[in-house]
Amino acid sequence: MKASWEKIEKNQGVLTIEVEADQVSVALDKAFKKVALKANIPGFRKGKVPRSIFEAKFGVESLYQDALDILLPEAYVQAVKETEIDPIDRPEVDVQLMEKGQPLKFTAKVEVKPEVQLGEYKGIEVADTSKEVSTEELAEELTKLQQRHAELVVIEEGQAENGDATIIDFEGFVDEVAFEGGKGERHALELGSNSFIPGFEAQVVGMSIGDDKDIEVTFPEDYQAEELKGKVAIFKVKLHEIKRKNLPELDDEFAKDVSEFDTLEEFKADLSKRLAVKNEQASKRDKENQIVEQIASAAEVAIPQVMIDVEVDQMLVDFENRLKSQGMSLEMYFQFSGQSEDVLKTQMSGDAEKRVRNNLVLEAVAKAEGIVISEDELNEEIEKMAESYKRTVVEIRSILAANGNLEGMKLELLVKKTIDFLVDNSKAVPASA
């Protein structure tokens, strides 16, 4: 096989590929065996028709498409490897010659990863944001633990407060007409969670059990339902139940309940150590982010839209998985937030472009510095995964390979290794400087 690459503009180019005639012949044989199984020719059972009779009746051209389906994918992958290009989208294939006894000739218009012009990336000055664990920070963490272990107590009398878990009925009307999706019965709503239309939850605050109330809100201009965008709505709300968090006392019993320690002081000492580790990790991440931000800003690169779109799609998948882990679907999120998929994707596009830029720049640094991931380093990461998931190394590697994630793992490891290199070659300065 012969392959050549010619850049035509920016990140686009054309692969010109030629596959030898004998390979074309082999593919035509395979195509015939496949088609002959379905060919209906009087006097012959399916799969038993001679090749000469088949071609006389249908023409050898009837085999070309099946032969191309066999030849093109393999030839394209091989050409990509030979020319060492890095495609980022599906190719536009144009078959120029496909005949029996002749080589296959075709071109593939391909968009590849853009070239990066690096600026300065060594000796970058970064602010040292490390900090000691403060008394306020420790107290805040203890309060979070109290909230997490709080008991929900039914409130028989009194008014709903921010943070309460309530059960409500509601029905929404626009111009006195009920709208689709605006009704719910015995719906659980935590006040202050911002899961409903802006302004709704704040007006439930102050209601008592059994109260009926008309709540007026205005739908956001970017609400997913076109007919509700910017509209004023009245929700008829009935409050059935209020539950309030009863925080446990911060004492030795609390320490025993939430930890392995017998006294609150021992638990606080351990918590302080863990917060110190957390702060150190946060400082490290901040330093890394500062460095990547600076070298990405100093680099020049034209990012293809397709790379941003792919990253947005991946971010949407990740977001949906996080929602599922919280017991919510993407559709429910759109209903409660008033957003649509298009709006959410638009909001994600800025971060997606930043991620793509950062990764491209880091890959360019790795290439410039000869940073690579060895098989030993890859195997070490796979061994960690195997231990974590209680599977064998062979099983994990097989799963990663089958899902096409092996190269993605290598890229993640390369990015981490490159960031470590940049941190080692940076200069720390006081945060106030």
N, C-alpha and C positions, 0 to 999 in steps of 0.2 A: 504494500500500500504506500502511496505517496501523499504527502500532505504539506501544504504551505499556508502561511498566515500573512495577510496584508492588512495593515491598519488603514481605515479610510477616513475616520473623523472621531475626535474626542475618544470615547471609550468603545467605539464600534470598529469591527473589522470583518474580513471575509476569509473563511477557511476554504481552500480549494483542495478537494480530495479525489483521489483516483484509486479504485479497487481493482485488482488484477482480474483478468477474464476467467481464470480457473476458479476463483472464489465466487464469481457471479454464476458460473456453471453449477457449483455445489449448491448455492442458494436456490437456483431454479429447480434442481433435483428435489430439494427439501420442500419447495413450494408445490411441486407436482404431487408429491406423496400426500401432502395435506389436502389439496384440492380434489385429488382423485377419489378420496374417501367419500366425497359428497357428489361427485359427477354422476349424472344420470344419462347413460348412453345405452340405447336398446341393444340387447345381445350381450351385455357385459354387467356383471355384478359390480356394485360400488367398491372401488378400491382395486379392481382387477382390470380396468381399461388400460391397454398399451399406451405408452407415451406418444407414439407416432400418430395413433388414431385420435387421441385427445387433442393434440396440437393441430391436426388436420381439421377437426371440427370447430375448435374454439380459438385456435391461434396461440402461438407461444406468448403473445402479449398478455393473454389472460393470466399468466403466471407472474407478470412483472411486479404487481403491487405486493403480493405475498413475499416475493424475493426481496423487494426493497425493505419490507418490514423486518426481514431477517438481517439484511446487510447494513442498513443505515445506522441503527443505534450503536453497533459494535465499531463500525468504521469511524463514527463521530467521536466516540469515547477515546479510541486509539489516537485519532488526529489531535485531540485536545492534549493528550499526554505528550505526543511527539513535539508539538509546537509550544508546549509549556505555557498555554494561556489559561486564564481563570474565568470561565463564563459565569455570568450572574443571572442569566435568563435563558429561556428556551431559544434555540436557533431558528432562523428562517431558512428552510432548506429549499434549494432549487436544483432538481435533477436535470442535468444537461445531456447525459447519454446513458441509455439503458437498453442494450440490445444483446441478443444471444450471440455468444462468441466474441463479444467486445468487453473492454473494461467498463466498469461503472464510473461515471464522472459526475460529481455534484459539488455545489458550493453551499456553505452554511454561513449566513450573516449572523454574527455573534456580538453581543454586548459583554464586555469584560470588566473586571474590577478596574477602577480608575488609578492612574499613577498619582503618587503623593510626593510633593516637594516638601521635604522636611525643613523646619527652621532649627533653631537651637533646641537641643533636648538633653544636653548634659550640663551639670552645674546649675540646674534650676533652683531658685530660691523659694523655699516653702515655709509658711508660718507654722511655728510649733504650737499646736492647740491642745497639748496635753494638760490635764488638770487633776487636782487632788479631789477626793470625794468630800463634798461639803456636808454640813449638818442638814441643810435644806434638802439636798439630794437624797440623803438617807431617809429623811422623814417622808419625802414624796414617795419613795419606793415602798415604805411601810404602809402608807395610805393605800397604794395600789393593791397591796396584798390584802389589806382589810376589805377593800371593795370586792376582790376576787373571791374571798371566803365569806362574804356577807350572806346573811339569811334573808330571803324575801318574806316579808311579813304582810299579810292582808290588812289593809287599812279600812276600818269600818266607817269611820267618820273623818271629816276634814277634807281638805282640797288637794288635788293632784299637784305635785311639784316636779320641777325639772329633775330627771333621773329616775322617776317612777316608772314601773312597768304597768301599763294599763291594758284593759280590754274594752274595745269600743265597737259600736256600729257606725257606719257612715254611708252617706249617699250624696253624690255631687250633682249640682245642677248649673247649667249655663243658660241664662235667659229663661229660667224657670223650667228648663227641659233637662231631664236626666241624661247623662252621657255614658257611653259604653266604657266599662272598666272602672267606673267611679263609685262602685258600691261594694261594701264589705260588711260581713256580720261577725261579731265576736272576734275582731281582728286584734292581735297582740301588737302593741306599739310602745316602745320605750321613748319617753319624752326626752328630747335633747339628742336623739340619735341621728337627726336630720335625714331620716329615711323617707319622709313624706315631702310634699311640695313645700317650698319655703314659706314660713309663716303659719303653717297648719299646727305644728306641735306646740308652739308658743301659746296658741289660743286654747289648747286643751288644758294647759296649766291654769289652775284656779277652779276647775270644774269639780263638782262633788259627785259621789256615786248616785246614779239615777238621773243626773242632770241631762237635759236636752239643750243643745246650743247650735245656732247657725254660725258657722265659721266662714269668713270671707277671705279668699286668697286669689292671687293673680298667677296664672300659669306663665312660666318663663317663655321668652320669645323663641328659644331654641327647643321647646318641648317637642317630643317625637310625633305626637298626634297633630297633624296640620290644623285641624278644625278647632284645637284648643290653644294654640300659640297666642300668648298675650291676652287671653280671655280672662275676665273676672268670673269666678265660680263661687257658689254658695254650697258648703257641705253641711248637711244636717247630721249632727253627731250626738250619739247617746253614750254616756260613760257607764260601763257595767261594773268595772273592778279596778282597784288600785292596789298595787303591791309596792312596798318600799324596802330598801335595803337596810337591814339592821347590822351595823358594823360591830365586829367582835372587839373586845377590849385588848389593848396592847399590853399583854402580861406574859408570865411564864407559861400559862396554859396555851396561849396563842402560839408561842414559840414551839411548844410540843406538838401542836396540831399541824403546823405547816413545815416543820423541819425535824432533824434528828437531834436537836439540842434541847436541854432541859430548862434553860433559862433564857429570858429575853435578851440579856446582855450578851450571852454567847452567840445567839442567833444574829444579833445586830453586828457583832464583830465579824462573823462569817459573811454576812450580807455586804458589809463594807468592803471586804476583800474582793468579793465577786463584782461589785460595782467598779472597783479600781481596775480590774481586768477588762470590764466592759468599756470603761473610759479610755483605756490604753488602746483597745481595738478600734474604738471610734476615732481616736487621734490618728491611728495608722491609716484608716480609711480616708480620713480628711486629707492627710498628707498625699496619699495616692491620687485623690480626686484633684487636688490643687495642681499636681504635676501634670496629670493627663490633660486637664483643662488648659494649662499654659502651652504645652507642646502642640495640642490640637489647634489652638488659636493661632500659633505661629506657622502652622503648615498650610500649604495650598493644595486643595483637592476639590474637583468637581464631582459631586455625588449624584449618581444616576437615580432617577425617581423610583425605578424598580427596586433598588436596594432598600429605600425608605419604606416602600409599600410592603415588602416582605417582612421587614422588622416590625411594622405596625401590626401585621397579621399575627406575628408571633407574640407580640405584647398583648393582643386581644385574647389569644388562647391562654396565656398565663393569667390574665385578669379573670377570665371565665373559670379557670381551675381554682383560683383563690375564692371566688364566690361560691363555688360548689362545696369547698371545704367548710364554708360558713352556712351551708344549707340553703343557698340562694342560687337561682338560675340567672342567666344573662337577661332573659325576658323580664323576670321580676325586677331586676335592677333598673331596666329601662322604664318600666311602669312606675316604679317608686320615684326615680330621679327625674323623670320627664325628659330623659335624653333618648337619642336614637343611636344606632350603630355608626352611622355616618358622622354624627357629632362627636362621639367618643373617639373615633379614628382620627378626626381632625385635631382633637385635643392631644392625642398621643403622637402626632406626626413630628412635633418639635423635638420631643425626647428621642423619638426613633431616629431622626436625622443626626442628633448629637451622638447617639450610641454608634451609629454606622461610621460617622467621622472618626470617633475615638478609636474604634477597632481598626479602621484602615490605617490610621496614623501609627498605632502600636505595631501593626503588622509590618509597616515600613521601617520602623525602628529596629524590629527584630531582624529584618532582612539586612539592614545596614550594618548591624552589629554581629551578624552570624549566629543569632540566638535560635536554637532549634530544640525540639522535644525528642529525646531519645526513646527507643523502645523500652528501655528500663524504666524511664520516668512514666511512660504510658502504662506499662504493666503495674507499676506501683499504685497508680490511681485506680486502675481496674481492681486490684487486690483490695483497696479500701472499700470500693463499692460492693465487692463480693462479701466482705465481712459485714458491712452495714445491712445488706439485704439477705444475709444468711444463704447465699448461693455460691456455687463454685466459680472460679475465675473463668473457666471455659464457658460456662453458661452465660455469664455477664458479657464476655467478649462476643459471643455468638449473638446475643440480643442486640448489642450495640451495632454490630456489623449488619444484621438483618434490617434494622431500622435506619441505617445510614447515619448513625450518630457517632461513629468512631472518629471521623475527621473533625466533627464538631467538638468532641472532647479534646482532641489534640490542639485545636485552635484556642479553646478556653485555657488550657495549660500554658500555651505559648504566650497568651496575653498576660496571664499572672506572672510568668517568669520574666517577661519584658518589663512589667511594672516594677517588680522587685529590682531589676537592673537599674531602672530610672531612679528609684528611691535611694539605692546605694550610691548613685552618682549625683545626688542632689545636695543642696546646702540648706540646713535649717536655720531660720532666723526667728527672733522673738515675735510673738503674735502681734505685739503693739508696734512693731517696726514698719 
